[in-house]
Structure formats: C-alpha cells, structure tokens
C-alpha cells in the first residue's frame, strides 16, 4: 500500500470510537454482519428491465451467505421468461455478493437481485424475526398447490369495460353479470390442479371438471359470458 508524503509526515492520532457495525435482525438473532458469511435470511424482491416492459419477482433463501434456494418468477417478454430458466441454475450455490455481480441474463432479474441484496444486508428479510429462519423449500411453498405462479391478468376498454382473464384461483373461463352488466362472479380452471389430476391418470375432461370452481355470485348472474370471446 502506498502513502503520499503528506500523510507520512503527519503524526498518529488514535480513534476513540470503534464499536463495529450496528447489529441487524437475522432469523431471530441480532448479528453484527462483517462478512458475507454473516448474512442469512429469506426474502422477496421485484426488479424491472430498462424499457420497463417486464418484471421479475425473485425469492431467495440465504444461509451463511450462500443462496440455497431461488424462485424466479417473470412477467413480460419471451426472452425474459426464458432467462428465468438460466438464472435459476446460475443463482444457487453462489454467495449473495457473487450473485450481485453475476450476469443473470435479464435486466429485470439483475435488478431484482440488487433489490434483494439491499434488503438482506440491511436486515430487512421476511425471516428477520423467525427463529432459525425458513427451511429450504419455503420458496416452493410460496407457489401454493399446483406449483404455479399466482398471476393476475385483467383487460379493459372504455367502450366495453373489464374482462377478468386470470386471477389467483386460475384461468377464468366465464364471468357472470348482473342486471346492470356488472361482474358479480366468475368460473375458473386451476391449471396446476388440472395437470396433477391428468398425471394421476384422469382423462383431460374429467381433470378439467375436477379442477374447476366458482367464485362470487355467479349463480345469480343474469348473463354469463366468455371474457375472451364475448
């Protein structure tokens, strides 16, 4: 290490304050994080690409600085959705510092990693006050039964009004309207459950029927329409 002559000509003055970093909450413990291996936690974050045409929700489970579990959910262009496949292989096994400085293929995924890094190193994880944190596999449980991302897709025009296309329950097949033409309920197919039934040996039509459901007051509807066709 090189010093300038001005520094070398100065006398030494001892600093009086040296109490280390402020402790952050990690898995129900207060930790003075000094190295990457001091960081643990489970958290989520959202990133976006430069033209903001898509977004990524990234979920990481970090133990002793290492990413042990990653859930990559993307919405946007086809390139982004395929980038999620590569990122899921790249992320696990890396330290959070390595992951922060690794090309995760898509801007949105890279931005999500940056946002998660900031959360986790400042002690803002979802498991900050959970003893021993969350078990590896918690990210998969976040998807719910059927292991599909919960997506909300709704479309609307001023002249024709709203169309519910996909909600938390699944793919919307019909929406029910009251006498004023307002939506009062819908029918849906849960694709995750449907595929599970098919894999178990059910015929496709039987699987669709078993995975279908209703929400709201659709039984009272005066008119039922297909939101994609009518």
C-alpha positions as a Markdown table, in Angstrom:
| # | Residue | x | y | z |
|---|---|---|---|---|
| 1 | Unk | 0.0 | 0.0 | 0.0 |
| 2 | Unk | 1.4 | 3.4 | -1.0 |
| 3 | Unk | 1.0 | 6.6 | 1.1 |
| 4 | Unk | 1.7 | 10.2 | 0.0 |
| 5 | Unk | 4.5 | 12.1 | 1.6 |
| 6 | Unk | 1.9 | 14.4 | 3.2 |
| 7 | Unk | 0.3 | 11.5 | 5.0 |
| 8 | Unk | 3.6 | 10.1 | 6.1 |
| 9 | Unk | 4.6 | 13.4 | 7.6 |
| 10 | Unk | 1.6 | 13.5 | 9.9 |
| 11 | Unk | 1.6 | 12.3 | 13.5 |
| 12 | Unk | -0.7 | 9.4 | 14.5 |
| 13 | Unk | -3.9 | 10.0 | 16.4 |
| 14 | Unk | -5.8 | 7.1 | 17.8 |
| 15 | Unk | -9.5 | 6.9 | 17.1 |
| 16 | Unk | -11.7 | 6.5 | 20.2 |
| 17 | Unk | -14.9 | 5.1 | 18.7 |
| 18 | Unk | -14.6 | 1.5 | 17.3 |
| 19 | Unk | -17.7 | -0.5 | 18.2 |
| 20 | Unk | -18.3 | -2.2 | 14.9 |
| 21 | Unk | -21.4 | -2.3 | 12.7 |
| 22 | Unk | -24.9 | -1.9 | 14.1 |
| 23 | Unk | -26.5 | -5.3 | 14.6 |
| 24 | Unk | -29.2 | -6.4 | 12.1 |
| 25 | Unk | -32.0 | -8.9 | 12.8 |
| 26 | Unk | -31.4 | -12.3 | 11.2 |
| 27 | Unk | -33.5 | -15.3 | 11.9 |
| 28 | Unk | -34.4 | -14.1 | 15.4 |
| 29 | Unk | -30.8 | -13.2 | 16.2 |
| 30 | Unk | -29.0 | -9.8 | 16.3 |
| 31 | Unk | -25.9 | -10.1 | 14.1 |
| 32 | Unk | -23.0 | -7.7 | 13.6 |
| 33 | Unk | -22.5 | -8.5 | 9.9 |
| 34 | Unk | -18.9 | -8.0 | 8.9 |
| 35 | Unk | -18.5 | -10.6 | 6.2 |
| 36 | Unk | -20.8 | -12.2 | 3.6 |
| 37 | Unk | -21.0 | -15.4 | 5.6 |
| 38 | Unk | -22.6 | -13.5 | 8.4 |
| 39 | Unk | -25.8 | -13.0 | 6.3 |
| 40 | Unk | -28.8 | -15.3 | 6.4 |
| 41 | Unk | -32.5 | -14.8 | 5.6 |
| 42 | Unk | -35.4 | -15.5 | 3.3 |
| 43 | Unk | -36.9 | -12.6 | 1.3 |
| 44 | Unk | -38.6 | -11.5 | -1.9 |
| 45 | Unk | -38.0 | -8.6 | -4.2 |
| 46 | Unk | -39.1 | -7.2 | -7.6 |
| 47 | Unk | -36.9 | -6.0 | -10.5 |
| 48 | Unk | -37.6 | -4.4 | -13.9 |
| 49 | Unk | -35.9 | -4.2 | -17.2 |
| 50 | Unk | -34.6 | -0.9 | -18.7 |
| 51 | Unk | -37.5 | -0.3 | -21.0 |
| 52 | Unk | -39.9 | -1.5 | -18.2 |
| 53 | Unk | -41.7 | -3.9 | -20.4 |
| 54 | Unk | -41.3 | -6.7 | -17.9 |
| 55 | Unk | -40.7 | -7.5 | -14.3 |
| 56 | Unk | -39.2 | -10.3 | -12.1 |
| 57 | Unk | -40.2 | -11.4 | -8.6 |
| 58 | Unk | -37.2 | -13.1 | -7.1 |
| 59 | Unk | -37.3 | -15.1 | -3.9 |
| 60 | Unk | -34.1 | -16.2 | -2.2 |
| 61 | Unk | -33.3 | -18.3 | 0.9 |
| 62 | Unk | -29.8 | -17.5 | 2.1 |
| 63 | Unk | -27.9 | -19.4 | 4.7 |
| 64 | Unk | -24.5 | -18.2 | 5.9 |
| 65 | Unk | -24.1 | -16.0 | 2.8 |
| 66 | Unk | -24.9 | -18.8 | 0.3 |
| 67 | Unk | -28.0 | -18.9 | -1.8 |
| 68 | Unk | -29.6 | -22.3 | -1.0 |
| 69 | Unk | -32.9 | -21.8 | -2.8 |
| 70 | Unk | -34.1 | -19.5 | -5.5 |
| 71 | Unk | -37.6 | -18.9 | -7.0 |
| 72 | Unk | -37.6 | -16.8 | -10.2 |
| 73 | Unk | -40.9 | -15.6 | -11.5 |
| 74 | Unk | -41.1 | -13.3 | -14.6 |
| 75 | Unk | -43.7 | -11.4 | -16.5 |
| 76 | Unk | -43.1 | -9.7 | -19.8 |
| 77 | Unk | -41.2 | -10.6 | -23.0 |
| 78 | Unk | -40.5 | -14.2 | -24.1 |
| 79 | Unk | -36.7 | -13.6 | -23.7 |
| 80 | Unk | -37.3 | -12.7 | -20.0 |
| 81 | Unk | -39.2 | -15.8 | -19.3 |
| 82 | Unk | -36.5 | -18.0 | -20.8 |
| 83 | Unk | -33.9 | -16.1 | -18.9 |
| 84 | Unk | -35.5 | -17.2 | -15.7 |
| 85 | Unk | -34.5 | -20.8 | -16.6 |
| 86 | Unk | -30.8 | -19.8 | -16.8 |
| 87 | Unk | -31.0 | -17.6 | -13.7 |
| 88 | Unk | -32.4 | -20.5 | -11.6 |
| 89 | Unk | -29.3 | -22.6 | -12.5 |
| 90 | Unk | -26.9 | -19.7 | -12.0 |
| 91 | Unk | -28.1 | -18.4 | -8.6 |
| 92 | Unk | -28.0 | -21.4 | -6.3 |
| 93 | Unk | -24.7 | -22.1 | -4.6 |
| 94 | Unk | -23.3 | -18.6 | -5.1 |
| 95 | Unk | -22.7 | -16.1 | -2.3 |
| 96 | Unk | -25.0 | -13.1 | -2.4 |
| 97 | Unk | -22.0 | -11.0 | -3.4 |
| 98 | Unk | -21.2 | -13.3 | -6.3 |
| 99 | Unk | -24.8 | -13.3 | -7.4 |
| 100 | Unk | -25.0 | -9.5 | -7.2 |
| 101 | Unk | -22.0 | -9.3 | -9.6 |
| 102 | Unk | -23.1 | -12.1 | -12.0 |
| 103 | Unk | -24.9 | -11.6 | -15.3 |
| 104 | Unk | -28.3 | -13.1 | -14.6 |
| 105 | Unk | -29.2 | -12.8 | -18.3 |
| 106 | Unk | -32.1 | -10.4 | -18.0 |
| 107 | Unk | -32.2 | -6.8 | -16.7 |
| 108 | Unk | -35.2 | -7.4 | -14.6 |
| 109 | Unk | -33.6 | -10.4 | -12.8 |
| 110 | Unk | -30.4 | -8.5 | -12.3 |
| 111 | Unk | -32.4 | -5.6 | -10.8 |
| 112 | Unk | -34.3 | -7.9 | -8.6 |
| 113 | Unk | -31.1 | -9.4 | -7.3 |
| 114 | Unk | -29.8 | -5.9 | -6.5 |
| 115 | Unk | -33.0 | -5.1 | -4.6 |
| 116 | Unk | -32.8 | -8.3 | -2.6 |
| 117 | Unk | -29.2 | -7.7 | -1.8 |
| 118 | Unk | -30.1 | -4.3 | -0.3 |
| 119 | Unk | -32.9 | -5.9 | 1.8 |
| 120 | Unk | -30.9 | -8.8 | 3.1 |
| 121 | Unk | -27.7 | -6.9 | 4.1 |
| 122 | Unk | -29.7 | -4.3 | 5.9 |
| 123 | Unk | -31.7 | -6.9 | 7.9 |
| 124 | Unk | -35.0 | -6.4 | 6.1 |
| 125 | Unk | -35.6 | -10.0 | 5.3 |
| 126 | Unk | -39.0 | -11.7 | 5.7 |
| 127 | Unk | -37.5 | -14.1 | 8.2 |
| 128 | Unk | -35.7 | -11.4 | 10.3 |
| 129 | Unk | -37.6 | -12.5 | 13.4 |
| 130 | Unk | -38.2 | -16.1 | 12.7 |
| 131 | Unk | -36.1 | -18.5 | 14.8 |
| 132 | Unk | -33.7 | -20.4 | 12.6 |
| 133 | Unk | -35.3 | -18.7 | 9.5 |
| 134 | Unk | -37.3 | -20.7 | 7.0 |
| 135 | Unk | -36.5 | -24.2 | 5.8 |
| 136 | Unk | -35.1 | -24.8 | 2.3 |
| 137 | Unk | -38.3 | -25.4 | 0.3 |
| 138 | Unk | -40.2 | -22.4 | 1.6 |
| 139 | Unk | -39.9 | -20.7 | -1.8 |
| 140 | Unk | -41.7 | -23.7 | -3.4 |
| 141 | Unk | -44.5 | -23.5 | -0.8 |
| 142 | Unk | -44.9 | -19.8 | -1.8 |
| 143 | Unk | -46.4 | -21.0 | -5.1 |
| 144 | Unk | -49.2 | -22.9 | -3.4 |
| 145 | Unk | -50.8 | -26.1 | -4.6 |
| 146 | Unk | -50.1 | -26.9 | -8.2 |
| 147 | Unk | -46.8 | -25.1 | -8.1 |
| 148 | Unk | -47.8 | -22.3 | -10.4 |
| 149 | Unk | -47.2 | -18.6 | -10.0 |
| 150 | Unk | -50.2 | -16.6 | -8.9 |
| 151 | Unk | -50.9 | -14.2 | -11.8 |
| 152 | Unk | -53.5 | -11.5 | -12.2 |
| 153 | Unk | -54.4 | -10.7 | -15.8 |
| 154 | Unk | -57.3 | -8.3 | -16.5 |
| 155 | Unk | -58.1 | -6.3 | -19.6 |
| 156 | Unk | -60.4 | -3.4 | -20.0 |
| 157 | Unk | -61.6 | -0.8 | -22.6 |
| 158 | Unk | -63.7 | 2.3 | -22.0 |
| 159 | Unk | -66.3 | 1.2 | -24.6 |
| 160 | Unk | -66.7 | -2.4 | -23.5 |
| 161 | Unk | -65.5 | -2.5 | -19.9 |
| 162 | Unk | -63.4 | -5.0 | -17.9 |
| 163 | Unk | -62.5 | -8.7 | -18.7 |
| 164 | Unk | -61.1 | -10.9 | -16.0 |
| 165 | Unk | -58.7 | -13.3 | -17.7 |
| 166 | Unk | -56.7 | -14.9 | -14.9 |
| 167 | Unk | -56.7 | -14.4 | -11.2 |
| 168 | Unk | -55.3 | -16.2 | -8.1 |
| 169 | Unk | -57.7 | -19.1 | -8.5 |
| 170 | Unk | -56.7 | -19.7 | -12.1 |
| 171 | Unk | -57.7 | -19.3 | -15.7 |
| 172 | Unk | -61.1 | -17.5 | -15.9 |
| 173 | Unk | -63.5 | -19.3 | -18.3 |
| 174 | Unk | -66.7 | -17.4 | -17.6 |
| 175 | Unk | -67.7 | -14.1 | -15.9 |
| 176 | Unk | -71.2 | -13.5 | -14.6 |
| 177 | Unk | -73.0 | -10.2 | -14.9 |
| 178 | Unk | -76.0 | -8.8 | -13.0 |
| 179 | Unk | -78.8 | -6.8 | -14.5 |
| 180 | Unk | -76.7 | -3.7 | -14.6 |
| 181 | Unk | -74.0 | -5.5 | -16.6 |
| 182 | Unk | -71.6 | -5.6 | -13.6 |
| 183 | Unk | -69.3 | -8.5 | -12.8 |
| 184 | Unk | -70.6 | -10.4 | -9.8 |
| 185 | Unk | -68.6 | -13.7 | -10.1 |
| 186 | Unk | -66.6 | -16.0 | -12.3 |
| 187 | Unk | -65.8 | -19.6 | -13.1 |
| 188 | Unk | -62.2 | -20.8 | -13.4 |
| 189 | Unk | -59.9 | -23.7 | -14.0 |
| 190 | Unk | -56.8 | -24.2 | -11.8 |
| 191 | Unk | -54.3 | -25.4 | -14.3 |
| 192 | Unk | -51.9 | -26.6 | -11.6 |
| 193 | Unk | -54.5 | -28.9 | -10.1 |
| 194 | Unk | -55.7 | -29.9 | -13.6 |
| 195 | Unk | -52.3 | -31.1 | -14.6 |
| 196 | Unk | -51.8 | -33.0 | -11.3 |
| 197 | Unk | -55.1 | -34.9 | -12.0 |
| 198 | Unk | -54.0 | -35.7 | -15.5 |
| 199 | Unk | -50.7 | -37.0 | -14.2 |
| 200 | Unk | -52.6 | -39.2 | -11.8 |
| 201 | Unk | -54.4 | -40.8 | -14.7 |
| 202 | Unk | -57.6 | -38.8 | -15.0 |
| 203 | Unk | -58.9 | -38.1 | -18.5 |
| 204 | Unk | -58.5 | -34.5 | -19.6 |
| 205 | Unk | -62.1 | -33.5 | -19.5 |
| 206 | Unk | -62.6 | -35.2 | -16.1 |
| 207 | Unk | -59.5 | -33.4 | -14.8 |
| 208 | Unk | -60.8 | -30.0 | -16.1 |
| 209 | Unk | -64.1 | -30.6 | -14.3 |
| 210 | Unk | -62.4 | -31.6 | -11.0 |
| 211 | Unk | -60.0 | -28.5 | -11.2 |
| 212 | Unk | -62.9 | -26.1 | -12.0 |
| 213 | Unk | -64.6 | -23.8 | -9.5 |
| 214 | Unk | -66.7 | -20.8 | -9.0 |
| 215 | Unk | -66.2 | -17.5 | -7.1 |
| 216 | Unk | -68.7 | -14.8 | -6.1 |
| 217 | Unk | -72.4 | -14.8 | -7.0 |
| 218 | Unk | -72.1 | -16.2 | -10.5 |
| 219 | Unk | -75.1 | -18.5 | -9.8 |
| 220 | Unk | -77.2 | -15.3 | -9.6 |
| 221 | Unk | -75.9 | -13.9 | -12.8 |
| 222 | Unk | -78.5 | -12.9 | -15.4 |
| 223 | Unk | -75.8 | -13.2 | -18.1 |
| 224 | Unk | -72.7 | -15.3 | -18.3 |
| 225 | Unk | -70.0 | -14.6 | -20.9 |
| 226 | Unk | -66.6 | -15.9 | -22.1 |
| 227 | Unk | -64.3 | -13.0 | -21.3 |
| 228 | Unk | -62.0 | -13.9 | -24.3 |
| 229 | Unk | -64.7 | -14.1 | -26.9 |
| 230 | Unk | -67.7 | -12.0 | -25.9 |
